[in-house]
Amino acid sequence: PESKKYYSVALFKDTRTHENVRRDNRLLLQLLNTGHAELVEILGRQSAKDIDKISKLEEIGEEIAWKDGFPYLSSSTAVCDLHNCGWIDAGDHELGLFEVRDWFVGSEGSVSCFIIDSNPFRCIVLPILVRN
């Protein structure tokens, strides 16, 4: 049998993403590519407490797709559906351990790219969880 796969994700405590993941015990982790670099300002440097990230992304032409009520960029290279197994307090962050329950290729991805190209300098990995 195939062994389970896990990710650890550190989240700032005072963010909407942290609130959502703690509430839902789940998140979608997106594998983005260098073409998404301009989105870091929206996805990672602004809080969903202050802006509507989905509207902001749609305004600049990004298509938002949904899986079980969770949003993700349809142009993601790939998306991992993660379910929480536990938390460790890390000061201003919490470190969560998540089981990979599913993954799928986005519109800009390919299976060979997702499996073979593991060079971390060729991609940006960011979670987006802006659901209220």
Backbone as CSV, one residue per row, in Angstrom:
resi,resn,N_x,N_y,N_z,CA_x,CA_y,CA_z,C_x,C_y,C_z
1,PRO,0.830,-1.202,0.000,0.000,0.000,0.000,0.867,1.256,0.000
2,GLU,0.357,2.277,-0.643,1.075,3.547,-0.726,1.005,4.268,0.627
3,SER,2.136,4.844,1.048,2.148,5.548,2.325,1.466,6.906,2.193
4,LYS,0.949,7.396,3.308,0.290,8.694,3.326,1.317,9.793,3.112
5,LYS,0.884,10.904,2.543,1.727,12.069,2.304,1.266,13.195,3.223
6,TYR,2.241,13.987,3.711,1.946,15.074,4.637,2.680,16.341,4.235
7,TYR,2.105,17.476,4.598,2.733,18.786,4.486,2.671,19.437,5.852
8,SER,3.668,20.233,6.165,3.554,21.101,7.339,3.444,22.524,6.811
9,VAL,2.550,23.286,7.409,2.282,24.652,6.976,2.285,25.554,8.204
10,ALA,3.085,26.617,8.157,3.114,27.600,9.238,2.219,28.772,8.847
11,LEU,1.313,29.144,9.749,0.389,30.246,9.498,0.508,31.289,10.598
12,PHE,0.607,32.579,10.194,0.525,33.652,11.177,-0.805,33.523,11.909
13,LYS,-0.795,33.734,13.216,-2.008,33.545,14.018,-3.090,34.585,13.749
14,ASP,-2.730,35.829,13.535,-3.731,36.888,13.423,-4.113,37.152,11.963
15,THR,-4.499,36.086,11.248,-4.891,36.237,9.848,-6.200,35.513,9.595
16,ARG,-6.852,35.886,8.521,-8.093,35.227,8.110,-7.806,33.776,7.730
17,THR,-6.670,33.540,7.053,-6.325,32.172,6.670,-6.226,31.285,7.902
18,HIS,-5.544,31.770,8.926,-5.399,30.991,10.156,-6.775,30.707,10.768
19,GLU,-7.619,31.719,10.843,-8.972,31.535,11.392,-9.740,30.473,10.598
20,ASN,-9.674,30.574,9.275,-10.408,29.639,8.417,-9.896,28.207,8.554
21,VAL,-8.582,28.053,8.575,-8.018,26.709,8.655,-8.306,26.096,10.018
22,ARG,-8.220,26.888,11.081,-8.550,26.377,12.416,-10.021,25.955,12.480
23,ARG,-10.890,26.727,11.839,-12.325,26.410,11.837,-12.624,25.167,11.006
24,ASP,-12.043,25.092,9.806,-12.378,24.029,8.851,-11.474,22.802,8.939
25,ASN,-10.309,22.940,9.585,-9.312,21.870,9.644,-8.907,21.388,8.258
26,ARG,-8.881,22.309,7.318,-8.606,21.965,5.928,-8.135,23.202,5.190
27,LEU,-7.293,22.983,4.169,-6.921,24.072,3.277,-6.517,23.515,1.929
28,LEU,-6.578,24.374,0.926,-6.066,24.023,-0.385,-4.739,24.750,-0.549
29,LEU,-3.681,23.993,-0.777,-2.359,24.558,-0.987,-2.086,24.545,-2.475
30,GLN,-1.756,25.720,-3.015,-1.559,25.848,-4.450,-0.086,25.846,-4.804
31,LEU,0.262,25.135,-5.841,1.597,25.205,-6.408,1.514,26.212,-7.543
32,LEU,2.102,27.366,-7.311,2.072,28.428,-8.307,3.372,28.412,-9.098
33,ASN,3.391,29.134,-10.210,4.603,29.193,-11.022,5.119,30.631,-11.083
34,THR,6.225,30.834,-11.737,6.842,32.168,-11.758,5.916,33.209,-12.380
35,GLY,4.982,32.798,-13.214,4.012,33.734,-13.783,3.057,34.311,-12.748
36,HIS,3.011,33.711,-11.588,2.146,34.190,-10.510,2.873,35.141,-9.553
37,ALA,4.123,35.453,-9.795,4.918,36.265,-8.860,4.238,37.589,-8.523
38,GLU,3.567,38.177,-9.492,2.895,39.457,-9.251,1.726,39.334,-8.267
39,LEU,1.260,38.114,-8.024,0.129,37.912,-7.117,0.546,37.825,-5.652
40,VAL,1.853,37.744,-5.399,2.338,37.634,-4.022,1.855,38.810,-3.186
41,GLU,1.821,39.983,-3.778,1.366,41.177,-3.045,-0.067,41.005,-2.546
42,ILE,-0.924,40.431,-3.370,-2.324,40.220,-2.982,-2.455,39.016,-2.059
43,LEU,-1.836,37.901,-2.442,-2.036,36.655,-1.706,-1.307,36.610,-0.374
44,GLY,-0.110,37.175,-0.332,0.713,36.983,0.847,1.045,38.211,1.655
45,ARG,0.854,39.376,1.103,1.267,40.578,1.827,0.100,41.453,2.260
46,GLN,-1.101,40.978,2.009,-2.291,41.703,2.438,-3.208,40.714,3.144
47,SER,-3.965,41.218,4.074,-4.864,40.360,4.834,-6.268,40.385,4.241
48,ALA,-6.892,39.228,4.224,-8.292,39.153,3.797,-9.201,39.855,4.803
49,LYS,-8.648,40.228,5.959,-9.409,41.038,6.905,-9.550,42.470,6.384
50,ASP,-8.627,42.862,5.487,-8.596,44.235,4.983,-9.076,44.373,3.546
51,ILE,-8.911,43.324,2.736,-9.332,43.384,1.333,-10.070,42.102,0.968
52,ASP,-10.868,42.185,-0.074,-11.538,41.016,-0.634,-10.607,40.446,-1.701
53,LYS,-9.850,39.421,-1.345,-8.836,38.881,-2.249,-9.436,38.309,-3.529
54,ILE,-10.567,37.652,-3.420,-11.180,37.071,-4.616,-11.555,38.171,-5.603
55,SER,-12.198,39.229,-5.133,-12.562,40.340,-6.021,-11.324,40.978,-6.641
56,LYS,-10.302,41.174,-5.822,-9.052,41.783,-6.295,-8.422,40.926,-7.393
57,LEU,-8.392,39.607,-7.193,-7.827,38.705,-8.192,-8.659,38.703,-9.474
58,GLU,-9.978,38.688,-9.332,-10.843,38.708,-10.511,-10.709,40.020,-11.272
59,GLU,-10.511,41.128,-10.562,-10.313,42.440,-11.212,-9.108,42.444,-12.138
60,ILE,-8.074,41.671,-11.800,-6.874,41.641,-12.643,-6.884,40.452,-13.608
61,GLY,-8.034,39.791,-13.726,-8.203,38.754,-14.734,-7.920,37.334,-14.304
62,GLU,-7.720,37.104,-13.009,-7.497,35.743,-12.533,-8.832,35.031,-12.364
63,GLU,-8.907,33.803,-12.850,-10.128,33.009,-12.700,-10.045,32.198,-11.407
64,ILE,-11.090,32.300,-10.599,-11.170,31.560,-9.341,-12.034,30.326,-9.568
65,ALA,-11.510,29.181,-9.182,-12.258,27.930,-9.241,-12.556,27.510,-7.799
66,TRP,-13.419,26.509,-7.640,-13.835,26.089,-6.298,-13.792,24.574,-6.188
67,LYS,-13.376,24.096,-5.028,-13.436,22.664,-4.699,-14.088,22.552,-3.322
68,ASP,-15.251,21.986,-3.271,-15.956,21.780,-2.003,-16.099,23.070,-1.194
69,GLY,-16.344,24.186,-1.877,-16.528,25.456,-1.187,-15.239,26.196,-0.877
70,PHE,-14.103,25.687,-1.324,-12.807,26.333,-1.097,-12.281,26.898,-2.416
71,PRO,-11.853,28.168,-2.420,-11.378,28.794,-3.654,-9.907,28.485,-3.944
72,TYR,-9.587,28.489,-5.235,-8.188,28.385,-5.670,-8.074,29.018,-7.056
73,LEU,-6.854,29.382,-7.423,-6.617,29.944,-8.746,-6.682,28.825,-9.778
74,SER,-7.539,28.974,-10.776,-7.633,27.920,-11.787,-6.326,27.788,-12.557
75,SER,-5.511,28.834,-12.568,-4.234,28.802,-13.280,-3.106,28.192,-12.449
76,SER,-3.420,27.671,-11.268,-2.400,27.006,-10.452,-1.779,25.850,-11.225
77,THR,-0.512,25.597,-10.969,0.135,24.442,-11.576,-0.500,23.169,-11.025
78,ALA,-0.704,23.140,-9.708,-1.372,22.020,-9.054,-1.944,22.508,-7.735
79,VAL,-2.862,21.730,-7.172,-3.507,22.071,-5.908,-3.534,20.818,-5.034
80,CYS,-3.152,20.970,-3.763,-3.222,19.879,-2.795,-4.344,20.175,-1.811
81,ASP,-5.201,19.203,-1.600,-6.282,19.296,-0.619,-5.745,18.713,0.684
82,LEU,-5.528,19.570,1.680,-4.879,19.180,2.927,-5.861,19.184,4.094
83,HIS,-5.772,18.152,4.941,-6.628,18.026,6.123,-5.740,17.999,7.368
84,ASN,-6.101,18.807,8.356,-5.253,18.998,9.534,-5.209,17.773,10.437
85,CYS,-3.990,17.480,10.925,-3.759,16.376,11.866,-3.371,16.883,13.248
86,GLY,-2.968,18.153,13.355,-2.558,18.694,14.644,-1.784,19.994,14.491
87,TRP,-1.607,20.685,15.617,-0.968,22.003,15.643,0.139,22.055,16.692
88,ILE,1.150,22.858,16.405,2.209,23.178,17.361,2.313,24.690,17.437
89,ASP,2.267,25.236,18.647,2.412,26.675,18.822,3.847,27.072,18.521
90,ALA,4.018,28.109,17.712,5.355,28.586,17.337,5.428,30.100,17.487
91,GLY,4.963,30.614,18.611,5.004,32.062,18.850,3.925,32.779,18.072
92,ASP,4.325,33.619,17.104,3.336,34.360,16.316,2.738,33.514,15.190
93,HIS,3.210,32.266,15.037,2.694,31.312,14.059,2.150,30.080,14.782
94,GLU,1.378,29.319,14.044,1.088,27.947,14.436,1.536,27.067,13.280
95,LEU,2.184,25.977,13.619,2.630,25.025,12.621,1.631,23.880,12.585
96,GLY,1.023,23.674,11.431,0.037,22.602,11.275,0.612,21.465,10.470
97,LEU,0.269,20.253,10.870,0.605,19.072,10.090,-0.662,18.667,9.347
98,PHE,-0.544,18.475,8.043,-1.701,18.208,7.195,-1.479,16.959,6.349
99,GLU,-2.495,16.118,6.293,-2.465,14.963,5.409,-2.957,15.380,4.028
100,VAL,-2.251,14.937,2.998,-2.682,15.196,1.621,-3.780,14.193,1.302
101,ARG,-5.008,14.691,1.138,-6.138,13.810,0.835,-6.385,13.697,-0.660
102,ASP,-5.966,14.748,-1.392,-6.185,14.760,-2.837,-5.238,15.787,-3.425
103,TRP,-4.916,15.654,-4.690,-4.208,16.685,-5.424,-4.649,16.594,-6.872
104,PHE,-4.595,17.727,-7.547,-4.991,17.754,-8.938,-4.224,18.841,-9.665
105,VAL,-4.150,18.692,-10.952,-3.418,19.620,-11.805,-4.348,20.760,-12.197
106,GLY,-3.837,21.993,-12.110,-4.598,23.163,-12.539,-4.446,23.387,-14.034
107,SER,-5.023,24.466,-14.532,-5.017,24.719,-15.980,-3.632,25.029,-16.529
108,GLU,-2.696,25.467,-15.674,-1.343,25.785,-16.130,-0.354,24.683,-15.792
109,GLY,-0.842,23.544,-15.342,0.055,22.485,-14.904,0.054,21.292,-15.818
110,SER,0.923,20.383,-15.483,0.942,19.080,-16.143,1.408,18.078,-15.105
111,VAL,0.991,16.860,-15.230,1.363,15.846,-14.251,2.875,15.694,-14.194
112,SER,3.549,15.675,-15.349,5.001,15.499,-15.349,5.695,16.668,-14.661
113,CYS,5.191,17.882,-14.846,5.784,19.050,-14.193,5.618,18.943,-12.683
114,PHE,4.455,18.524,-12.233,4.185,18.453,-10.801,5.026,17.378,-10.129
115,ILE,5.197,16.256,-10.761,5.911,15.143,-10.142,7.428,15.281,-10.295
116,ILE,7.906,15.675,-11.457,9.339,15.655,-11.743,10.027,16.958,-11.351
117,ASP,9.436,18.083,-11.635,10.125,19.352,-11.431,9.957,19.806,-9.990
118,SER,10.860,19.377,-9.114,10.744,19.699,-7.698,11.709,20.799,-7.279
119,ASN,12.311,21.503,-8.239,13.233,22.585,-7.911,12.456,23.723,-7.264
120,PRO,12.715,24.026,-5.970,11.929,25.052,-5.282,12.173,26.453,-5.812
121,PHE,13.221,26.647,-6.602,13.508,27.971,-7.133,12.730,28.260,-8.403
122,ARG,11.970,27.303,-8.890,11.194,27.496,-10.108,9.725,27.743,-9.828
123,CYS,9.341,27.746,-8.569,7.920,27.926,-8.260,7.753,28.677,-6.948
124,ILE,6.552,29.141,-6.735,6.161,29.811,-5.499,4.996,29.024,-4.944
125,VAL,5.050,28.651,-3.685,3.947,27.917,-3.069,3.276,28.831,-2.064
126,LEU,1.996,29.084,-2.248,1.242,29.931,-1.330,-0.156,29.360,-1.137
127,PRO,-0.648,29.374,0.067,-2.040,28.996,0.249,-2.932,30.202,0.006
128,ILE,-4.110,29.973,-0.474,-5.103,31.042,-0.553,-6.360,30.520,0.095
129,LEU,-6.794,31.183,1.126,-8.018,30.801,1.796,-8.736,32.083,2.158
130,VAL,-9.621,32.509,1.297,-10.289,33.771,1.503,-11.789,33.595,1.715
131,ARG,-12.201,32.372,1.895,-13.611,32.080,2.140,-14.000,32.630,3.511
132,ASN,-15.153,33.212,3.620,-15.624,33.738,4.917,-16.305,32.686,5.733
